[in-house]
Amino acid sequence: MTEPTTGAPVPSPRDPDRSDIVFTADFAATAQWTAGRTSAYPGGGPVNPDDDKLDHLVDGAEHSRSGVFRAARRPDGMWDTGLLTTEDSEEEFLLLAGDVLEARVRLPAETGAWPAIWTWRDGGQEVDVFEYHPDHPDLLEFTNHVRGSQRYVHHEAVRPGAWVDLRTEFGRRSVVWSLNGEPVFADRRGVGRRWHAFLIVNLSVCAGRYHPAPDPATNEMSFEVSSLVVRRPPEEDA
C-alpha cells in the first residue's frame, strides 16, 4: 500500500455560513443516484477482482437505497454489495473544485468490510473522503489519488460500529479532511482548478490480499450514511 504523506499543518476549515448547500443526499431518489453499476469497475461491474474485491454489485433497494449499505454472501463466494453513484443518474451531480462534503457515517464491525465515500470520472479523478477496514479498528484512510497524497489517521473516536462525522474540502491547492469537527490532514496538493467528479458511496468486501477476507461464519455486513451534503463556497473562496 502507498505510504502516507506527512502533509503540512492543517488550516481552519471554511466557514459553512459562507457556503450554499448544492446537494443533499436522498439515497432513495433515482434521479440523484444510479444503483449497482459504476465506470470505476471494469465494464461497469458487477465485479472488480483486480482491486482485491469480492463485490458483486446489485441494484436492489435493500442494499443501498435506505442509506444502509449492505453486503450479503453469495453461494459462489462473492458478495452482493450495495453501491450508489451520481454518474449516469438523471441529475448527474458533479463535485467541483472548492466544494465541501459533509457526511455522518456508522462504521461497520465485520472483518472484511470495506466502506468508502469517494469520487470518480473518466478513469480517475479519485479522492477518497474515507476508507475503513475493521482489522485496523482505530484508523481511517484519506487519499487524494489526483495528485498523490495520503494520510492514515488513528483516532480514539474511530472504532467498529462507531458513528463519525466526516468533512472533506476539495480545494484547488489543498484537500482538507476533518474528523468529528477537527481538521486532521491538509495535503497542500489539491485537485486543481478544473477538477470535477461524480460521487460514489459503497460497501465493498475485501478478498484478502491487503486486508483479511470475511470470517467464514459471517454472511452479512453493513455500514450506514445518515446524512451527506455538499456545500459550494463563493467563487472567491473556492
N, C-alpha and C positions, 0 to 999 in steps of 0.2 A: 504494500500500500504506500501511497505517497506520504513522505514525511511532512508534518505540519510546518507551516512557516511561522516565524516569530511575530511578524507584524509590527505595529507601532502603537504608541499609547492611544487608547480609544477615546474619541471625542464624545461630547454630549450628543444625544440623539436630537433630530429635528423636532421642533415644536409642532405637535399634532394639530394645534389650533390654527396653524397656517397652511394646513393641507386639506384638500377636499377628498372625501371618500368617493372613489370612482368604481369600486367593485365590492359587493357584499355577497359572499358565497351562499347560494341556496342549492345544496347538493341534489335536491330533488328536481331542479329545473333543467329540463332537457335543452332549453335554449342556451343555458350557460355552459353545460358540461356534456361531453361525449364520454360514454362508459365503455370500458373493456377493449380499447384499442388506442395505440399511440405510435407515431412515427419514430419514437425513441426505441421501439422494439423492431427487430427485423421483420419486414413485411407488414408492419402494424401490429404484430403479435399473431397468436396469443402467447408464444413462448419466447424466452430470451436466455438460453442456456450459456452462451458465451460470456454473459455478465454474472455468472455464478448464481443464477436464479432458478428456482423450481416453479416459477409462476406459470399458470395457465389462465390468462386474462378472461374474465367473463363479464357480461353486461347486465347480469341480474341485479335488480334493485336492492336485494338483501345484502349484497356485497359492498355497497358504497353509497347508495342514494340517501341513507339516513344520516350520513356523516360518520357512521361507524364503518370502518373499512375492515372487511373480514377476509380470512383465508381458510379454506377447508381442504383437507387431504383428499386426493382422488385415488381410486384403486390402482392407477398406473404409477403411483409415486409422485406425480406432480401435485400442485395445489391450485384449486380455483381461487383466484385472487381478485380483489377489487381495485380498480384504477379509474380515476376521472381526470379528464384534461379539457381545457378550453379550446384546444385545437379541433378543428372541424365541427365545432358547435355552431349553432345559429348566430350567436353573438360574436364568437371567436375573440374573446377578450385577450389583449396583449399587455403584458407588463412592459413599461418603458423605463429607460434610464432616469433615475431620480425618484421612482416610485418607492413606497414603503409598504411592506406587507406585515400584517399583524395576525397572529393565529394563536388559539388556545388548543392544546392537544393533550390527550391522555396517552402515555406511552404504553406499549404492550409489555406483557410479563413473560411471554413464552420464548424460550430459546429458539433461534432460527427466524424470529420475526424481524423484518427489515422495513420499517415505515419511513416515509420521506415526503417532504414537500419540496418541489424543485421546478426548474424551468427548462424548456426545450424548444428549438426551432431549427429546421433545415440542417439536421445532423449535428447540432451543437447548441451553443448559446446557453449552456447549462450552469445554473447557480443553484446550489443546494441550500434551501432555507434551513433544513436539518436532515440528518440521518441518525438512526439509533439502532443499536444491537444490544439486547438484554444480557449477552455474555460479558459486556463491558457496562455494568449496571449504572455507573455514575457519569457516563461520558456521552456527549453529543458531538457530532461531526458537522462542521461548517466548511463548505468548499465553494470557491469560485473557479470553475473549470474554464471560464472565458479567458482569464489572464493568469491562471495557475497559482492559486493560493489556497491554504487550508489551515484550519486550527482544530485540534481536539480539545474540548473543554470539559474538564472534570468539575462537577458542582454538586453540593450536598442536596440540592432540590431534585436532582435527576436520579431516578430510580424506577425499576419496573412498576408499572401501574400508576405512576405519579402524573398529576396534571402540571403542565408547564406553559408559560406564556412566551412566545417567540416573536421576535421583531427583526426584520431584515430591510436595510436601506440599500437599494440597488444604485449606489452613487456612481456618477461618471468617473470619478477619480478614486473612490474608495467604497467598497461594500462593507457595511457595518452590521454586525449581528448583536442582538441583545437577548438576554435570558432573564425572565421574571423582572423586567424593568431595568436590568443592569447591563450596560454595554460591555461585551466580553471580547470582541475582536473587530478590528478595523484593518483591512488588508492593504490599504494605500495603493491599490491597483485598479479597482473599479471595473466597470463594464464598458466604458467608452460612451461617447455622446449618442451614437446611433443604435445602441443595443435595444432589442425588443425580443420578447419571447412569450410563448404560451405557458400556462400554469399546469402543473401535474400534481395530484395528490394520490398516493397509493400505498398499499401494503404489499411488499414483496416477501419472498421466503428464501432464505439462504440455502445454497446447495452444498456448502461445507468447505469450499476452497479457502475462503478468508475468514469466515465465521462458522460456528457449528450449525449443522442442519438440525431441524426439529427432532426432539426426542421421539422415538417410535410410538410412545404412548400418547403423544399429542396429536389431536385430529383437527383442532380448530384454534384460531388465534385472531386477535383484533386490536386495532387502535382507533381512537376517536378524535375527530376535529369538531369541537363545539362551536367555534367561530373562526372566520377568516375574512379579513377586509384588506383592501388595498387603498392607500392614500396617495394622492398626487399633489406634490407641493407646487407653489407658484414657480413659473419658469425661472425666475432669477435665483431661486433656492435649489433648483434641481442639480 
